[in-house]
């Protein structure tokens, strides 16, 4: 098992746990930020929770923070915007850099890269209106998913199983004010694999009585199941783990993240999306996988914080992350 190379708490300096923002995932982000803050304090690390609002930017420019733990989910914090700002300031931060954040957040871009790399991902089309959505449905067939390209937490996503549902699906996705894609629906089981500092964590199988793992299943339902061990054979889990590592590397992901899959009835895994800033509450998927691997939440959070050294000039990552 990978042993944490501990630093003195003072070597991290003062950490801004950046959370909140104004995306559709604001509430989830604030919960993650609170968990991160508690974990850092438990390790004796100086940190404060800072909402990603106008006050954050002047404070960062004034060098009030030594590094930033990014706990922003969705647009504004997970999509490269915050990463680019911090790069200009040469202010170290956790997780992936600007380019990988852009690619992971945009489902169409990440799927295009995976397709070019020969990695299996469901067929998709960008659609620019209801008529194009109807044409794509005729081409790809039903059922299919309709998604805004750059939202997380299943915001704005619909599963369309009948032609009569297409117009409502378009309205829901288009309301997110961004491009829309439609994607072949893979009928099977959903799995997710977390990666932290180059280490793949145990696979989690997700079960839900809903037709797909939507926002309600993620945050409201008490019937959603998370299974770790996943129930797959060791060989099957290795295949998915390797695919996740390839997918994350293909978009330039580093530090930590999560890759989501559907596995069809023949046992073939299909890449759905990558997340560069997944949730970090004690009920979230990455902490769940970390616990199965033997890491408690506080250790996981410090490991993620150590990824900030890969964005800090003239310093070597203390964990020795070759992927960072």
Secondary structure, 3 states (H helix, E strand, C coil): CCCCCCCCHHHHCCEEEEECCCCCCHHHHHHHHHHHHHHHHHCCCCEEEEECCHHHHHHHHCCCCCEEEECCCCCCCCCCHHHHHHHHHCCEECCCCHHHHHHHHCHHHHHHHHHHCCCCECCEEEECCHHHHHHHHHHHCCCEEEEECCCCCCCCCEEECCHHHHHHHHHHHHCCCCCEEEEECCCEEEEEEEEECCEECCCEEEECCCCCCCHHHHHCCCCCEEECCCCCCHHHHHHHHHHHHHHHHHCCCCCEEEEEEEEECCCCEEEEEEECCCCCCCCCHHHHHHHHHCCCHHHHHHHHHHHHHHHCCCCCCCCCCCCC
